[in-house]
Amino acid sequence: MAVGLLLDVMRNISASDRFVRDGFWVSKGDFALGSKIGGKRVGIVGLGNIGLEVAKRLKAFGCNILYNSRKKKPFVSYPFFPDVCELAANSDVLVICCGLNAQTHHVINKKVLLALGRGGVIVNVGRGAIMDEKEMVQCLVRGEIGGAGLDVFENEPHVPKELFALDNVVLSPHHAGLTPECFTALRELVVGNLEAFFSNRPLLSQVENN
């Protein structure tokens, strides 16, 4: 989903679809240019399981991956930025993949968004409250960032109405993980964890309380 949202924003896929359906190709002529994804510096906030999968896919597109996470990952060679604002300043795109907790609530604030800059794109497949939604909306309306692909929002299912008229914003109703394949994998994981628990074996997806 993160890759799809990014491609949509940068290549204006949904916006150009509306342009054709509304008859504007005939009345207005050529559509606005998009931007290629290859060569872009993509900063991933949260390099857990989801972040790693996003990085792998975007690397295949020729993107340069950077990341911020709670700890530096010794098994990856991507540049690590302990400060999110510094990551944003060195990125063309920010992809939010981290979980929501006291430390990550509104970690993507106005300072981070301004550091990303006028041409920067932000994609959020984490949780809505990781971003300061009001500041993000204002930055988009004022043209202080270049676009956004959003699958999550602070007050779901309510979405800021200011976003509806923006062609550089792609909206999705929080369904990044809603596929038959994902539900099958989840069912298998639950069964595997139960079998491991009742057999006194290590759990497949143990959550550490730290």
Buried (B, 14 or more C-beta within 10 A) or exposed (E): BBBBBBBBBBBBEBBBEEBEEEEEEEEEEEBEEBBEBEEBBBBBBBBBEBBBEBBEBBEEBEBBBBBBBEEEBEEBEBEBBEEBBBBBBBBBBBBBBBEBEEEBEBBBBBEBBBBBBEEBBBBBBBBBBBBBBEBBBBBBEEEBBBBBBBBBBBEEEEBBEEBEEBBBBBBBEBEBBEEEEEEEEEEEEEEBBEEBEEEEEEEBEEEEEE
